[in-house]
């Protein structure tokens, strides 16, 4: 497994993806703020990413500690 994947990023949260259900291989990216929703009383949602995905904001969780 590559060490630059979301699963090894300090901003990745291996968590139920914005719902009560759990998506295999998915988690929440906590780098950016939640995505706002069209309804004023709706809560924002964190971007759902795959654990084997990657982006340009990667920060190794072992180096951040």
PDBQT receptor file of N, H, CA, C and O in Angstrom, charges set to zero:
ATOM      1  N   UNK A   1       0.851  -1.186   0.000  1.00  0.00    +0.000 N 
ATOM      2  CA  UNK A   1       0.000   0.000   0.000  1.00  0.00    +0.000 C 
ATOM      3  C   UNK A   1       0.886   1.235   0.000  1.00  0.00    +0.000 C 
ATOM      4  O   UNK A   1       1.873   1.307   0.733  1.00  0.00    +0.000 OA
ATOM      5  N   UNK A   2       0.525   2.200  -0.824  1.00  0.00    +0.000 N 
ATOM      6  H   UNK A   2      -0.276   2.142  -1.419  1.00  0.00    +0.000 HD
ATOM      7  CA  UNK A   2       1.274   3.451  -0.878  1.00  0.00    +0.000 C 
ATOM      8  C   UNK A   2       1.074   4.229   0.423  1.00  0.00    +0.000 C 
ATOM      9  O   UNK A   2      -0.011   4.210   1.003  1.00  0.00    +0.000 OA
ATOM     10  N   UNK A   3       2.111   4.903   0.871  1.00  0.00    +0.000 N 
ATOM     11  H   UNK A   3       2.993   4.919   0.400  1.00  0.00    +0.000 HD
ATOM     12  CA  UNK A   3       2.005   5.674   2.106  1.00  0.00    +0.000 C 
ATOM     13  C   UNK A   3       1.368   7.039   1.877  1.00  0.00    +0.000 C 
ATOM     14  O   UNK A   3       1.180   7.789   2.835  1.00  0.00    +0.000 OA
ATOM     15  N   UNK A   4       1.031   7.382   0.639  1.00  0.00    +0.000 N 
ATOM     16  H   UNK A   4       1.184   6.773  -0.139  1.00  0.00    +0.000 HD
ATOM     17  CA  UNK A   4       0.384   8.669   0.377  1.00  0.00    +0.000 C 
ATOM     18  C   UNK A   4      -1.124   8.524   0.178  1.00  0.00    +0.000 C 
ATOM     19  O   UNK A   4      -1.772   9.449  -0.312  1.00  0.00    +0.000 OA
ATOM     20  N   UNK A   5      -1.679   7.392   0.546  1.00  0.00    +0.000 N 
ATOM     21  H   UNK A   5      -1.152   6.640   0.944  1.00  0.00    +0.000 HD
ATOM     22  CA  UNK A   5      -3.120   7.181   0.426  1.00  0.00    +0.000 C 
ATOM     23  C   UNK A   5      -3.852   7.835   1.591  1.00  0.00    +0.000 C 
ATOM     24  O   UNK A   5      -3.279   8.070   2.655  1.00  0.00    +0.000 OA
ATOM     25  N   UNK A   6      -5.118   8.122   1.368  1.00  0.00    +0.000 N 
ATOM     26  H   UNK A   6      -5.584   7.931   0.503  1.00  0.00    +0.000 HD
ATOM     27  CA  UNK A   6      -5.939   8.769   2.396  1.00  0.00    +0.000 C 
ATOM     28  C   UNK A   6      -5.887   8.034   3.736  1.00  0.00    +0.000 C 
ATOM     29  O   UNK A   6      -5.882   8.678   4.785  1.00  0.00    +0.000 OA
ATOM     30  N   UNK A   7      -5.849   6.715   3.724  1.00  0.00    +0.000 N 
ATOM     31  H   UNK A   7      -5.853   6.191   2.872  1.00  0.00    +0.000 HD
ATOM     32  CA  UNK A   7      -5.860   5.943   4.968  1.00  0.00    +0.000 C 
ATOM     33  C   UNK A   7      -4.692   6.278   5.879  1.00  0.00    +0.000 C 
ATOM     34  O   UNK A   7      -4.796   6.096   7.092  1.00  0.00    +0.000 OA
ATOM     35  N   UNK A   8      -3.578   6.764   5.330  1.00  0.00    +0.000 N 
ATOM     36  H   UNK A   8      -3.494   6.912   4.344  1.00  0.00    +0.000 HD
ATOM     37  CA  UNK A   8      -2.425   7.104   6.166  1.00  0.00    +0.000 C 
ATOM     38  C   UNK A   8      -2.233   8.616   6.293  1.00  0.00    +0.000 C 
ATOM     39  O   UNK A   8      -1.155   9.077   6.670  1.00  0.00    +0.000 OA
ATOM     40  N   UNK A   9      -3.275   9.384   5.980  1.00  0.00    +0.000 N 
ATOM     41  H   UNK A   9      -4.150   9.009   5.674  1.00  0.00    +0.000 HD
ATOM     42  CA  UNK A   9      -3.232  10.840   6.085  1.00  0.00    +0.000 C 
ATOM     43  C   UNK A   9      -3.801  11.280   7.434  1.00  0.00    +0.000 C 
ATOM     44  O   UNK A   9      -4.770  10.700   7.926  1.00  0.00    +0.000 OA
ATOM     45  N   UNK A  10      -3.204  12.290   8.016  1.00  0.00    +0.000 N 
ATOM     46  H   UNK A  10      -2.417  12.760   7.616  1.00  0.00    +0.000 HD
ATOM     47  CA  UNK A  10      -3.670  12.801   9.304  1.00  0.00    +0.000 C 
ATOM     48  C   UNK A  10      -5.077  13.394   9.229  1.00  0.00    +0.000 C 
ATOM     49  O   UNK A  10      -5.750  13.493  10.255  1.00  0.00    +0.000 OA
ATOM     50  N   UNK A  11      -5.537  13.792   8.037  1.00  0.00    +0.000 N 
ATOM     51  H   UNK A  11      -4.990  13.712   7.204  1.00  0.00    +0.000 HD
ATOM     52  CA  UNK A  11      -6.852  14.402   7.876  1.00  0.00    +0.000 C 
ATOM     53  C   UNK A  11      -7.955  13.398   7.549  1.00  0.00    +0.000 C 
ATOM     54  O   UNK A  11      -9.106  13.792   7.365  1.00  0.00    +0.000 OA
ATOM     55  N   UNK A  12      -7.624  12.112   7.473  1.00  0.00    +0.000 N 
ATOM     56  H   UNK A  12      -6.689  11.793   7.623  1.00  0.00    +0.000 HD
ATOM     57  CA  UNK A  12      -8.595  11.058   7.148  1.00  0.00    +0.000 C 
ATOM     58  C   UNK A  12      -9.213  10.513   8.419  1.00  0.00    +0.000 C 
ATOM     59  O   UNK A  12      -8.499  10.168   9.361  1.00  0.00    +0.000 OA
ATOM     60  N   UNK A  13     -10.529  10.433   8.453  1.00  0.00    +0.000 N 
ATOM     61  H   UNK A  13     -11.109  10.713   7.688  1.00  0.00    +0.000 HD
ATOM     62  CA  UNK A  13     -11.221   9.826   9.585  1.00  0.00    +0.000 C 
ATOM     63  C   UNK A  13     -11.972   8.594   9.104  1.00  0.00    +0.000 C 
ATOM     64  O   UNK A  13     -12.941   8.696   8.351  1.00  0.00    +0.000 OA
ATOM     65  N   UNK A  14     -11.516   7.436   9.545  1.00  0.00    +0.000 N 
ATOM     66  H   UNK A  14     -10.729   7.353  10.156  1.00  0.00    +0.000 HD
ATOM     67  CA  UNK A  14     -12.172   6.176   9.209  1.00  0.00    +0.000 C 
ATOM     68  C   UNK A  14     -13.444   6.109  10.045  1.00  0.00    +0.000 C 
ATOM     69  O   UNK A  14     -13.399   5.737  11.218  1.00  0.00    +0.000 OA
ATOM     70  N   UNK A  15     -14.574   6.466   9.448  1.00  0.00    +0.000 N 
ATOM     71  H   UNK A  15     -14.611   6.768   8.496  1.00  0.00    +0.000 HD
ATOM     72  CA  UNK A  15     -15.785   6.744  10.199  1.00  0.00    +0.000 C 
ATOM     73  C   UNK A  15     -17.006   6.445   9.340  1.00  0.00    +0.000 C 
ATOM     74  O   UNK A  15     -16.909   6.379   8.115  1.00  0.00    +0.000 OA
ATOM     75  N   UNK A  16     -18.137   6.266   9.978  1.00  0.00    +0.000 N 
ATOM     76  H   UNK A  16     -18.215   6.320  10.974  1.00  0.00    +0.000 HD
ATOM     77  CA  UNK A  16     -19.381   6.160   9.216  1.00  0.00    +0.000 C 
ATOM     78  C   UNK A  16     -19.502   7.415   8.357  1.00  0.00    +0.000 C 
ATOM     79  O   UNK A  16     -19.357   8.527   8.866  1.00  0.00    +0.000 OA
ATOM     80  N   UNK A  17     -19.757   7.254   7.101  1.00  0.00    +0.000 N 
ATOM     81  H   UNK A  17     -19.874   6.351   6.688  1.00  0.00    +0.000 HD
ATOM     82  CA  UNK A  17     -19.705   8.349   6.146  1.00  0.00    +0.000 C 
ATOM     83  C   UNK A  17     -20.931   9.246   6.184  1.00  0.00    +0.000 C 
ATOM     84  O   UNK A  17     -21.840   9.092   5.367  1.00  0.00    +0.000 OA
ATOM     85  N   UNK A  18     -20.964  10.193   7.137  1.00  0.00    +0.000 N 
ATOM     86  H   UNK A  18     -20.226  10.318   7.800  1.00  0.00    +0.000 HD
ATOM     87  CA  UNK A  18     -22.019  11.201   7.255  1.00  0.00    +0.000 C 
ATOM     88  C   UNK A  18     -23.410  10.621   7.511  1.00  0.00    +0.000 C 
ATOM     89  O   UNK A  18     -24.392  11.363   7.502  1.00  0.00    +0.000 OA
ATOM     90  N   UNK A  19     -23.509   9.330   7.735  1.00  0.00    +0.000 N 
ATOM     91  H   UNK A  19     -22.711   8.727   7.742  1.00  0.00    +0.000 HD
ATOM     92  CA  UNK A  19     -24.791   8.679   8.001  1.00  0.00    +0.000 C 
ATOM     93  C   UNK A  19     -24.573   7.622   9.068  1.00  0.00    +0.000 C 
ATOM     94  O   UNK A  19     -23.452   7.439   9.545  1.00  0.00    +0.000 OA
ATOM     95  N   UNK A  20     -25.614   6.941   9.438  1.00  0.00    +0.000 N 
ATOM     96  H   UNK A  20     -26.524   7.090   9.051  1.00  0.00    +0.000 HD
ATOM     97  CA  UNK A  20     -25.497   5.865  10.422  1.00  0.00    +0.000 C 
ATOM     98  C   UNK A  20     -24.895   4.616   9.795  1.00  0.00    +0.000 C 
ATOM     99  O   UNK A  20     -24.392   3.751  10.512  1.00  0.00    +0.000 OA
ATOM    100  N   UNK A  21     -24.937   4.506   8.474  1.00  0.00    +0.000 N 
ATOM    101  H   UNK A  21     -25.346   5.208   7.892  1.00  0.00    +0.000 HD
ATOM    102  CA  UNK A  21     -24.382   3.326   7.825  1.00  0.00    +0.000 C 
ATOM    103  C   UNK A  21     -22.891   3.501   7.574  1.00  0.00    +0.000 C 
ATOM    104  O   UNK A  21     -22.399   4.623   7.458  1.00  0.00    +0.000 OA
ATOM    105  N   UNK A  22     -22.191   2.403   7.494  1.00  0.00    +0.000 N 
ATOM    106  H   UNK A  22     -22.591   1.491   7.588  1.00  0.00    +0.000 HD
ATOM    107  CA  UNK A  22     -20.747   2.426   7.263  1.00  0.00    +0.000 C 
ATOM    108  C   UNK A  22     -20.465   1.964   5.838  1.00  0.00    +0.000 C 
ATOM    109  O   UNK A  22     -21.013   0.958   5.390  1.00  0.00    +0.000 OA
ATOM    110  N   UNK A  23     -19.616   2.693   5.131  1.00  0.00    +0.000 N 
ATOM    111  H   UNK A  23     -19.171   3.511   5.496  1.00  0.00    +0.000 HD
ATOM    112  CA  UNK A  23     -19.238   2.318   3.779  1.00  0.00    +0.000 C 
ATOM    113  C   UNK A  23     -17.857   1.675   3.829  1.00  0.00    +0.000 C 
ATOM    114  O   UNK A  23     -16.910   2.281   4.330  1.00  0.00    +0.000 OA
ATOM    115  N   UNK A  24     -17.736   0.458   3.317  1.00  0.00    +0.000 N 
ATOM    116  H   UNK A  24     -18.505  -0.035   2.911  1.00  0.00    +0.000 HD
ATOM    117  CA  UNK A  24     -16.438  -0.223   3.319  1.00  0.00    +0.000 C 
ATOM    118  C   UNK A  24     -15.420   0.562   2.514  1.00  0.00    +0.000 C 
ATOM    119  O   UNK A  24     -15.698   0.989   1.393  1.00  0.00    +0.000 OA
ATOM    120  N   UNK A  25     -14.244   0.750   3.088  1.00  0.00    +0.000 N 
ATOM    121  H   UNK A  25     -14.018   0.404   3.999  1.00  0.00    +0.000 HD
ATOM    122  CA  UNK A  25     -13.154   1.428   2.401  1.00  0.00    +0.000 C 
ATOM    123  C   UNK A  25     -13.337   2.926   2.270  1.00  0.00    +0.000 C 
ATOM    124  O   UNK A  25     -12.631   3.567   1.492  1.00  0.00    +0.000 OA
ATOM    125  N   UNK A  26     -14.271   3.498   3.017  1.00  0.00    +0.000 N 
ATOM    126  H   UNK A  26     -14.845   2.977   3.650  1.00  0.00    +0.000 HD
ATOM    127  CA  UNK A  26     -14.527   4.937   2.913  1.00  0.00    +0.000 C 
ATOM    128  C   UNK A  26     -14.295   5.620   4.253  1.00  0.00    +0.000 C 
ATOM    129  O   UNK A  26     -14.314   4.985   5.308  1.00  0.00    +0.000 OA
ATOM    130  N   UNK A  27     -14.079   6.909   4.188  1.00  0.00    +0.000 N 
ATOM    131  H   UNK A  27     -14.064   7.425   3.331  1.00  0.00    +0.000 HD
ATOM    132  CA  UNK A  27     -13.914   7.706   5.391  1.00  0.00    +0.000 C 
ATOM    133  C   UNK A  27     -14.194   9.158   5.072  1.00  0.00    +0.000 C 
ATOM    134  O   UNK A  27     -14.623   9.493   3.968  1.00  0.00    +0.000 OA
ATOM    135  N   UNK A  28     -13.950  10.013   6.039  1.00  0.00    +0.000 N 
ATOM    136  H   UNK A  28     -13.601   9.741   6.936  1.00  0.00    +0.000 HD
ATOM    137  CA  UNK A  28     -14.207  11.440   5.870  1.00  0.00    +0.000 C 
ATOM    138  C   UNK A  28     -12.897  12.202   5.780  1.00  0.00    +0.000 C 
ATOM    139  O   UNK A  28     -11.972  11.953   6.553  1.00  0.00    +0.000 OA
ATOM    140  N   UNK A  29     -12.818  13.132   4.834  1.00  0.00    +0.000 N 
ATOM    141  H   UNK A  29     -13.570  13.334   4.206  1.00  0.00    +0.000 HD
ATOM    142  CA  UNK A  29     -11.648  14.003   4.711  1.00  0.00    +0.000 C 
ATOM    143  C   UNK A  29     -11.892  15.235   5.573  1.00  0.00    +0.000 C 
ATOM    144  O   UNK A  29     -12.865  15.962   5.372  1.00  0.00    +0.000 OA
ATOM    145  N   UNK A  30     -11.004  15.460   6.529  1.00  0.00    +0.000 N 
ATOM    146  H   UNK A  30     -10.214  14.869   6.692  1.00  0.00    +0.000 HD
ATOM    147  CA  UNK A  30     -11.166  16.582   7.451  1.00  0.00    +0.000 C 
ATOM    148  C   UNK A  30     -10.231  17.749   7.116  1.00  0.00    +0.000 C 
ATOM    149  O   UNK A  30     -10.030  18.630   7.952  1.00  0.00    +0.000 OA
ATOM    150  N   UNK A  31      -9.659  17.769   5.908  1.00  0.00    +0.000 N 
ATOM    151  H   UNK A  31      -9.823  17.053   5.230  1.00  0.00    +0.000 HD
ATOM    152  CA  UNK A  31      -8.765  18.866   5.532  1.00  0.00    +0.000 C 
ATOM    153  C   UNK A  31      -9.536  20.166   5.332  1.00  0.00    +0.000 C 
ATOM    154  O   UNK A  31      -9.160  21.202   5.881  1.00  0.00    +0.000 OA
ATOM    155  N   UNK A  32     -10.604  20.117   4.555  1.00  0.00    +0.000 N 
ATOM    156  H   UNK A  32     -10.909  19.275   4.109  1.00  0.00    +0.000 HD
ATOM    157  CA  UNK A  32     -11.434  21.290   4.278  1.00  0.00    +0.000 C 
ATOM    158  C   UNK A  32     -12.669  21.270   5.168  1.00  0.00    +0.000 C 
ATOM    159  O   UNK A  32     -13.010  20.223   5.719  1.00  0.00    +0.000 OA
ATOM    160  N   UNK A  33     -13.348  22.408   5.321  1.00  0.00    +0.000 N 
ATOM    161  H   UNK A  33     -13.071  23.258   4.873  1.00  0.00    +0.000 HD
ATOM    162  CA  UNK A  33     -14.569  22.439   6.123  1.00  0.00    +0.000 C 
ATOM    163  C   UNK A  33     -15.677  21.621   5.462  1.00  0.00    +0.000 C 
ATOM    164  O   UNK A  33     -15.578  21.283   4.283  1.00  0.00    +0.000 OA
ATOM    165  N   UNK A  34     -16.734  21.300   6.215  1.00  0.00    +0.000 N 
ATOM    166  H   UNK A  34     -16.815  21.575   7.173  1.00  0.00    +0.000 HD
ATOM    167  CA  UNK A  34     -17.849  20.560   5.628  1.00  0.00    +0.000 C 
ATOM    168  C   UNK A  34     -18.450  21.308   4.440  1.00  0.00    +0.000 C 
ATOM    169  O   UNK A  34     -18.400  22.536   4.366  1.00  0.00    +0.000 OA
ATOM    170  N   UNK A  35     -19.011  20.548   3.528  1.00  0.00    +0.000 N 
ATOM    171  H   UNK A  35     -19.052  19.550   3.588  1.00  0.00    +0.000 HD
ATOM    172  CA  UNK A  35     -19.673  21.101   2.352  1.00  0.00    +0.000 C 
ATOM    173  C   UNK A  35     -21.064  21.567   2.776  1.00  0.00    +0.000 C 
ATOM    174  O   UNK A  35     -21.835  20.797   3.349  1.00  0.00    +0.000 OA
ATOM    175  N   UNK A  36     -21.381  22.828   2.492  1.00  0.00    +0.000 N 
ATOM    176  H   UNK A  36     -20.755  23.454   2.026  1.00  0.00    +0.000 HD
ATOM    177  CA  UNK A  36     -22.687  23.358   2.894  1.00  0.00    +0.000 C 
ATOM    178  C   UNK A  36     -23.788  22.737   2.049  1.00  0.00    +0.000 C 
ATOM    179  O   UNK A  36     -23.565  22.278   0.929  1.00  0.00    +0.000 OA
ATOM    180  N   UNK A  37     -24.970  22.737   2.619  1.00  0.00    +0.000 N 
ATOM    181  H   UNK A  37     -25.152  23.110   3.529  1.00  0.00    +0.000 HD
ATOM    182  CA  UNK A  37     -26.132  22.139   1.973  1.00  0.00    +0.000 C 
ATOM    183  C   UNK A  37     -27.081  23.242   1.512  1.00  0.00    +0.000 C 
ATOM    184  O   UNK A  37     -27.031  24.355   2.035  1.00  0.00    +0.000 OA
ATOM    185  N   UNK A  38     -27.945  22.949   0.540  1.00  0.00    +0.000 N 
ATOM    186  H   UNK A  38     -27.986  22.044   0.116  1.00  0.00    +0.000 HD
ATOM    187  CA  UNK A  38     -28.824  23.991  -0.006  1.00  0.00    +0.000 C 
ATOM    188  C   UNK A  38     -29.876  24.506   0.980  1.00  0.00    +0.000 C 
ATOM    189  O   UNK A  38     -30.298  25.658   0.874  1.00  0.00    +0.000 OA
ATOM    190  N   UNK A  39     -30.297  23.693   1.919  1.00  0.00    +0.000 N 
ATOM    191  H   UNK A  39     -29.954  22.757   2.005  1.00  0.00    +0.000 HD
ATOM    192  CA  UNK A  39     -31.301  24.117   2.893  1.00  0.00    +0.000 C 
ATOM    193  C   UNK A  39     -30.622  24.774   4.085  1.00  0.00    +0.000 C 
ATOM    194  O   UNK A  39     -29.623  24.259   4.587  1.00  0.00    +0.000 OA
ATOM    195  N   UNK A  40     -31.139  25.881   4.534  1.00  0.00    +0.000 N 
ATOM    196  H   UNK A  40     -31.950  26.299   4.126  1.00  0.00    +0.000 HD
ATOM    197  CA  UNK A  40     -30.527  26.631   5.633  1.00  0.00    +0.000 C 
ATOM    198  C   UNK A  40     -30.461  25.837   6.927  1.00  0.00    +0.000 C 
ATOM    199  O   UNK A  40     -29.539  26.038   7.718  1.00  0.00    +0.000 OA
ATOM    200  N   UNK A  41     -31.413  24.942   7.165  1.00  0.00    +0.000 N 
ATOM    201  H   UNK A  41     -32.161  24.779   6.522  1.00  0.00    +0.000 HD
ATOM    202  CA  UNK A  41     -31.413  24.173   8.408  1.00  0.00    +0.000 C 
ATOM    203  C   UNK A  41     -30.716  22.820   8.284  1.00  0.00    +0.000 C 
ATOM    204  O   UNK A  41     -30.699  22.048   9.242  1.00  0.00    +0.000 OA
ATOM    205  N   UNK A  42     -30.141  22.523   7.119  1.00  0.00    +0.000 N 
ATOM    206  H   UNK A  42     -30.155  23.151   6.340  1.00  0.00    +0.000 HD
ATOM    207  CA  UNK A  42     -29.390  21.278   6.932  1.00  0.00    +0.000 C 
ATOM    208  C   UNK A  42     -27.965  21.456   7.421  1.00  0.00    +0.000 C 
ATOM    209  O   UNK A  42     -27.384  22.532   7.279  1.00  0.00    +0.000 OA
ATOM    210  N   UNK A  43     -27.410  20.420   7.988  1.00  0.00    +0.000 N 
ATOM    211  H   UNK A  43     -27.882  19.546   8.103  1.00  0.00    +0.000 HD
ATOM    212  CA  UNK A  43     -26.024  20.500   8.429  1.00  0.00    +0.000 C 
ATOM    213  C   UNK A  43     -25.080  20.216   7.269  1.00  0.00    +0.000 C 
ATOM    214  O   UNK A  43     -25.446  19.545   6.304  1.00  0.00    +0.000 OA
ATOM    215  N   UNK A  44     -23.872  20.732   7.377  1.00  0.00    +0.000 N 
ATOM    216  H   UNK A  44     -23.576  21.277   8.161  1.00  0.00    +0.000 HD
ATOM    217  CA  UNK A  44     -22.876  20.485   6.356  1.00  0.00    +0.000 C 
ATOM    218  C   UNK A  44     -22.374  19.057   6.418  1.00  0.00    +0.000 C 
ATOM    219  O   UNK A  44     -22.467  18.406   7.458  1.00  0.00    +0.000 OA
ATOM    220  N   UNK A  45     -21.844  18.569   5.310  1.00  0.00    +0.000 N 
ATOM    221  H   UNK A  45     -21.769  19.098   4.465  1.00  0.00    +0.000 HD
ATOM    222  CA  UNK A  45     -21.321  17.206   5.239  1.00  0.00    +0.000 C 
ATOM    223  C   UNK A  45     -19.848  17.229   4.875  1.00  0.00    +0.000 C 
ATOM    224  O   UNK A  45     -19.423  17.986   4.003  1.00  0.00    +0.000 OA
ATOM    225  N   UNK A  46     -19.075  16.394   5.551  1.00  0.00    +0.000 N 
ATOM    226  H   UNK A  46     -19.421  15.779   6.259  1.00  0.00    +0.000 HD
ATOM    227  CA  UNK A  46     -17.657  16.256   5.237  1.00  0.00    +0.000 C 
ATOM    228  C   UNK A  46     -17.519  15.457   3.947  1.00  0.00    +0.000 C 
ATOM    229  O   UNK A  46     -18.313  14.546   3.711  1.00  0.00    +0.000 OA
ATOM    230  N   UNK A  47     -16.534  15.769   3.104  1.00  0.00    +0.000 N 
ATOM    231  H   UNK A  47     -15.889  16.509   3.295  1.00  0.00    +0.000 HD
ATOM    232  CA  UNK A  47     -16.325  14.994   1.880  1.00  0.00    +0.000 C 
ATOM    233  C   UNK A  47     -16.013  13.526   2.214  1.00  0.00    +0.000 C 
ATOM    234  O   UNK A  47     -15.182  13.240   3.076  1.00  0.00    +0.000 OA
ATOM    235  N   UNK A  48     -16.678  12.621   1.531  1.00  0.00    +0.000 N 
ATOM    236  H   UNK A  48     -17.353  12.853   0.831  1.00  0.00    +0.000 HD
ATOM    237  CA  UNK A  48     -16.426  11.187   1.695  1.00  0.00    +0.000 C 
ATOM    238  C   UNK A  48     -15.373  10.782   0.674  1.00  0.00    +0.000 C 
ATOM    239  O   UNK A  48     -15.506  11.069  -0.516  1.00  0.00    +0.000 OA
ATOM    240  N   UNK A  49     -14.329  10.116   1.147  1.00  0.00    +0.000 N 
ATOM    241  H   UNK A  49     -14.222   9.883   2.114  1.00  0.00    +0.000 HD
ATOM    242  CA  UNK A  49     -13.241   9.658   0.277  1.00  0.00    +0.000 C 
ATOM    243  C   UNK A  49     -12.984   8.177   0.534  1.00  0.00    +0.000 C 
ATOM    244  O   UNK A  49     -13.351   7.642   1.580  1.00  0.00    +0.000 OA
ATOM    245  N   UNK A  50     -12.358   7.535  -0.425  1.00  0.00    +0.000 N 
ATOM    246  H   UNK A  50     -12.061   7.970  -1.274  1.00  0.00    +0.000 HD
ATOM    247  CA  UNK A  50     -11.950   6.136  -0.245  1.00  0.00    +0.000 C 
ATOM    248  C   UNK A  50     -10.614   6.108   0.489  1.00  0.00    +0.000 C 
ATOM    249  O   UNK A  50      -9.796   7.017   0.345  1.00  0.00    +0.000 OA
ATOM    250  N   UNK A  51     -10.406   5.081   1.259  1.00  0.00    +0.000 N 
ATOM    251  H   UNK A  51     -11.071   4.343   1.376  1.00  0.00    +0.000 HD
ATOM    252  CA  UNK A  51      -9.157   4.966   2.016  1.00  0.00    +0.000 C 
ATOM    253  C   UNK A  51      -7.944   4.823   1.104  1.00  0.00    +0.000 C 
ATOM    254  O   UNK A  51      -6.831   5.166   1.505  1.00  0.00    +0.000 OA
ATOM    255  N   UNK A  52      -8.138   4.319  -0.125  1.00  0.00    +0.000 N 
ATOM    256  H   UNK A  52      -9.042   4.040  -0.451  1.00  0.00    +0.000 HD
ATOM    257  CA  UNK A  52      -7.010   4.163  -1.049  1.00  0.00    +0.000 C 
ATOM    258  C   UNK A  52      -6.925   5.302  -2.060  1.00  0.00    +0.000 C 
ATOM    259  O   UNK A  52      -6.197   5.202  -3.048  1.00  0.00    +0.000 OA
ATOM    260  N   UNK A  53      -7.661   6.378  -1.822  1.00  0.00    +0.000 N 
ATOM    261  H   UNK A  53      -8.252   6.460  -1.020  1.00  0.00    +0.000 HD
ATOM    262  CA  UNK A  53      -7.610   7.566  -2.673  1.00  0.00    +0.000 C 
ATOM    263  C   UNK A  53      -6.442   8.449  -2.222  1.00  0.00    +0.000 C 
ATOM    264  O   UNK A  53      -5.729   8.086  -1.287  1.00  0.00    +0.000 OA
ATOM    265  N   UNK A  54      -6.239   9.584  -2.861  1.00  0.00    +0.000 N 
ATOM    266  H   UNK A  54      -6.818   9.879  -3.620  1.00  0.00    +0.000 HD
ATOM    267  CA  UNK A  54      -5.159  10.500  -2.480  1.00  0.00    +0.000 C 
ATOM    268  C   UNK A  54      -5.485  11.892  -3.008  1.00  0.00    +0.000 C 
ATOM    269  O   UNK A  54      -6.353  12.049  -3.867  1.00  0.00    +0.000 OA
ATOM    270  N   UNK A  55      -4.784  12.905  -2.490  1.00  0.00    +0.000 N 
ATOM    271  H   UNK A  55      -4.078  12.778  -1.793  1.00  0.00    +0.000 HD
ATOM    272  CA  UNK A  55      -4.938  14.265  -3.002  1.00  0.00    +0.000 C 
ATOM    273  C   UNK A  55      -3.655  15.054  -2.733  1.00  0.00    +0.000 C 
ATOM    274  O   UNK A  55      -2.701  14.514  -2.173  1.00  0.00    +0.000 OA
ATOM    275  N   UNK A  56      -3.631  16.307  -3.123  1.00  0.00    +0.000 N 
ATOM    276  H   UNK A  56      -4.406  16.746  -3.577  1.00  0.00    +0.000 HD
ATOM    277  CA  UNK A  56      -2.449  17.145  -2.943  1.00  0.00    +0.000 C 
ATOM    278  C   UNK A  56      -2.274  17.711  -1.546  1.00  0.00    +0.000 C 
ATOM    279  O   UNK A  56      -1.288  18.396  -1.274  1.00  0.00    +0.000 OA
ATOM    280  N   UNK A  57      -3.224  17.431  -0.654  1.00  0.00    +0.000 N 
ATOM    281  H   UNK A  57      -4.025  16.874  -0.875  1.00  0.00    +0.000 HD
ATOM    282  CA  UNK A  57      -3.129  17.942   0.724  1.00  0.00    +0.000 C 
ATOM    283  C   UNK A  57      -2.578  16.910   1.701  1.00  0.00    +0.000 C 
ATOM    284  O   UNK A  57      -2.537  17.153   2.907  1.00  0.00    +0.000 OA
ATOM    285  N   UNK A  58      -2.155  15.763   1.186  1.00  0.00    +0.000 N 
ATOM    286  H   UNK A  58      -2.188  15.565   0.206  1.00  0.00    +0.000 HD
ATOM    287  CA  UNK A  58      -1.716  14.659   2.054  1.00  0.00    +0.000 C 
ATOM    288  C   UNK A  58      -0.675  15.113   3.075  1.00  0.00    +0.000 C 
ATOM    289  O   UNK A  58       0.290  15.800   2.739  1.00  0.00    +0.000 OA
ATOM    290  N   UNK A  59      -0.889  14.717   4.318  1.00  0.00    +0.000 N 
ATOM    291  H   UNK A  59      -1.672  14.158   4.592  1.00  0.00    +0.000 HD
ATOM    292  CA  UNK A  59       0.096  14.922   5.392  1.00  0.00    +0.000 C 
ATOM    293  C   UNK A  59       0.160  13.616   6.170  1.00  0.00    +0.000 C 
ATOM    294  O   UNK A  59      -0.843  13.166   6.724  1.00  0.00    +0.000 OA
ATOM    295  N   UNK A  60       1.352  13.005   6.212  1.00  0.00    +0.000 N 
ATOM    296  H   UNK A  60       2.167  13.371   5.763  1.00  0.00    +0.000 HD
ATOM    297  CA  UNK A  60       1.538  11.730   6.885  1.00  0.00    +0.000 C 
ATOM    298  C   UNK A  60       1.148  11.827   8.345  1.00  0.00    +0.000 C 
ATOM    299  O   UNK A  60       1.655  12.684   9.068  1.00  0.00    +0.000 OA
ATOM    300  N   UNK A  61       0.241  10.948   8.792  1.00  0.00    +0.000 N 
ATOM    301  H   UNK A  61      -0.172  10.252   8.205  1.00  0.00    +0.000 HD
ATOM    302  CA  UNK A  61      -0.227  11.006  10.174  1.00  0.00    +0.000 C 
ATOM    303  C   UNK A  61       0.877  10.706  11.171  1.00  0.00    +0.000 C 
ATOM    304  O   UNK A  61       0.804  11.161  12.313  1.00  0.00    +0.000 OA
ATOM    305  N   UNK A  62       1.897   9.956  10.777  1.00  0.00    +0.000 N 
ATOM    306  H   UNK A  62       1.956   9.587   9.849  1.00  0.00    +0.000 HD
ATOM    307  CA  UNK A  62       2.994   9.658  11.715  1.00  0.00    +0.000 C 
ATOM    308  C   UNK A  62       3.928  10.855  11.896  1.00  0.00    +0.000 C 
ATOM    309  O   UNK A  62       4.541  11.006  12.953  1.00  0.00    +0.000 OA
ATOM    310  N   UNK A  63       4.040  11.706  10.872  1.00  0.00    +0.000 N 
ATOM    311  H   UNK A  63       3.542  11.583  10.014  1.00  0.00    +0.000 HD
ATOM    312  CA  UNK A  63       4.880  12.899  10.970  1.00  0.00    +0.000 C 
ATOM    313  C   UNK A  63       4.159  14.026  11.708  1.00  0.00    +0.000 C 
ATOM    314  O   UNK A  63       4.808  14.876  12.318  1.00  0.00    +0.000 OA
ATOM    315  N   UNK A  64       2.836  14.043  11.659  1.00  0.00    +0.000 N 
ATOM    316  H   UNK A  64       2.309  13.353  11.163  1.00  0.00    +0.000 HD
ATOM    317  CA  UNK A  64       2.056  15.115  12.268  1.00  0.00    +0.000 C 
ATOM    318  C   UNK A  64       1.993  14.980  13.787  1.00  0.00    +0.000 C 
ATOM    319  O   UNK A  64       1.751  15.961  14.491  1.00  0.00    +0.000 OA
ATOM    320  N   UNK A  65       2.209  13.775  14.289  1.00  0.00    +0.000 N 
ATOM    321  H   UNK A  65       2.405  12.978  13.717  1.00  0.00    +0.000 HD
ATOM    322  CA  UNK A  65       2.080  13.529  15.735  1.00  0.00    +0.000 C 
ATOM    323  C   UNK A  65       3.200  14.094  16.551  1.00  0.00    +0.000 C 
ATOM    324  O   UNK A  65       3.204  13.953  17.773  1.00  0.00    +0.000 OA
TER     325      UNK A  65
